[in-house]
Amino acid sequence: MTTKEKPSQRSLERMKNYVDKYRKKSGTSGHPNQDVTDAVVSGLAAHVDEFGRPLCPCNYYPDKQAEVDSSRQWFCACDEMKQFKYCHCLLFVTPEGLPITEYLPEDHEGRQIYGVVEDPTPERGREARHQI
């Protein structure tokens, strides 16, 4: 698949369902600008079609296939989301559309860009917090 092809309807539906379920599980919201969500979901679906895995479309990878083969760090929901409840793609955010930065290390770029954004649902999400 080339980057100019649209993802399959099956992969789009699969990723939309995943995102909806993960938002409920993590206590996060969708971005108020639906175009942001649509772009990220489309990128995830395209990667599912190309690689069989939902590789984060918001990162740069010198070799996407090598990334897919080497780890699961950037598969949605990525390690940062599972550990810190931080989504740099803005797919899983607060109702205001901000990424949660409360749990990030102080020197993390997300903290430096957005400041401290508190988690509106601290009792949900962060299933890998013990791996920090």
C-alpha positions as CSV (number, residue, x, y, z in Angstrom):
1,M,0.0,0.0,0.0
2,T,1.3,3.5,-0.8
3,T,0.8,6.4,1.5
4,K,-1.6,8.0,-1.1
5,E,-4.1,5.1,-0.9
6,K,-7.0,5.4,1.5
7,P,-7.2,2.8,4.2
8,S,-9.8,0.0,3.9
9,Q,-13.2,0.5,5.3
10,R,-12.7,-2.6,7.5
11,S,-9.5,-1.1,9.1
12,L,-11.2,2.3,9.5
13,E,-14.1,0.7,11.4
14,R,-11.8,-1.5,13.4
15,M,-9.7,1.5,14.5
16,K,-12.8,3.7,15.2
17,N,-14.2,0.9,17.5
18,Y,-10.9,0.5,19.2
19,V,-10.6,4.3,19.8
20,D,-14.1,4.5,21.3
21,K,-13.5,1.5,23.6
22,Y,-10.1,2.8,24.7
23,R,-11.5,6.2,25.5
24,K,-14.1,4.6,27.8
25,K,-11.4,2.4,29.4
26,S,-9.0,5.3,29.9
27,G,-11.5,7.9,30.8
28,T,-10.4,10.2,28.0
29,S,-12.3,12.2,25.4
30,G,-12.0,12.8,21.7
31,H,-10.5,16.0,20.4
32,P,-13.1,18.7,19.9
33,N,-12.0,19.1,16.3
34,Q,-13.2,15.9,14.6
35,D,-10.7,16.4,11.8
36,V,-7.9,15.7,14.3
37,T,-9.5,12.4,15.2
38,D,-10.3,11.5,11.6
39,A,-6.7,12.1,10.5
40,V,-5.2,10.0,13.3
41,V,-7.7,7.1,12.9
42,S,-7.1,7.1,9.1
43,G,-3.3,6.9,9.7
44,L,-3.7,4.1,12.2
45,A,-6.0,2.2,9.8
46,A,-3.5,2.7,6.9
47,H,-0.8,1.2,9.1
48,V,-3.1,-1.7,9.9
49,D,-3.5,-2.3,6.2
50,E,0.2,-2.0,5.5
51,F,1.8,-3.7,8.5
52,G,-1.1,-5.5,10.3
53,R,-0.5,-3.3,13.4
54,P,-1.8,0.2,14.4
55,L,1.6,1.9,14.4
56,C,1.3,5.5,15.6
57,P,1.0,7.7,12.5
58,C,2.2,10.8,14.4
59,N,5.8,9.7,14.8
60,Y,8.6,9.7,12.3
61,Y,10.3,6.3,11.8
62,P,13.4,6.0,9.6
63,D,12.2,2.4,8.9
64,K,8.5,1.7,9.7
65,Q,8.8,-2.0,9.1
66,A,11.8,-2.2,11.4
67,E,9.8,-0.4,14.1
68,V,6.9,-2.8,13.7
69,D,9.3,-5.8,13.9
70,S,11.3,-4.6,16.9
71,S,8.9,-3.5,19.5
72,R,5.3,-2.5,20.4
73,Q,6.3,0.8,21.9
74,W,4.4,2.9,19.3
75,F,1.4,0.7,18.7
76,C,-1.8,2.4,19.7
77,A,-2.3,2.8,22.5
78,C,1.4,3.5,22.8
79,D,3.5,3.0,25.9
80,E,3.3,6.7,26.8
81,M,-0.5,6.5,26.8
82,K,-0.5,3.3,28.9
83,Q,2.1,4.6,31.4
84,F,1.5,8.3,31.6
85,K,-2.0,8.8,30.0
86,Y,-0.3,11.1,27.5
87,C,-1.3,11.0,23.8
88,H,0.9,13.2,21.6
89,C,-1.5,12.5,18.6
90,L,-4.4,14.2,20.6
91,L,-6.6,11.1,20.1
92,F,-7.1,10.6,23.8
93,V,-7.4,13.9,25.5
94,T,-9.4,16.0,28.1
95,P,-12.8,17.3,27.2
96,E,-11.1,20.6,26.3
97,G,-8.8,18.8,23.8
98,L,-5.6,18.9,25.8
99,P,-3.3,16.0,26.3
100,I,-3.0,14.9,30.0
101,T,0.5,15.7,31.2
102,E,0.1,15.4,35.0
103,Y,2.0,12.1,35.1
104,L,4.8,12.9,32.7
105,P,8.3,13.5,33.9
106,E,8.9,17.2,34.4
107,D,11.4,17.4,31.6
108,H,9.1,15.7,29.0
109,E,8.3,17.8,26.0
110,G,4.6,17.4,26.5
111,R,4.9,19.0,30.0
112,Q,7.0,21.8,28.6
113,I,4.6,22.5,25.7
114,Y,1.3,22.2,27.6
115,G,2.3,22.7,31.2
116,V,0.6,20.5,33.8
117,V,-2.8,19.3,32.5
118,E,-4.6,17.4,35.2
119,D,-6.3,14.1,34.6
120,P,-10.0,14.5,34.9
121,T,-10.5,10.7,35.5
122,P,-7.5,9.6,37.6
123,E,-9.2,6.4,38.6
124,R,-9.2,5.1,35.0
125,G,-6.4,4.3,32.5
126,R,-2.7,4.0,33.0
127,E,-2.7,0.3,32.9
128,A,1.1,0.2,32.6
129,R,1.9,2.8,35.3
130,H,3.9,0.2,37.1
131,Q,6.4,0.1,34.2
132,I,7.6,3.6,34.7
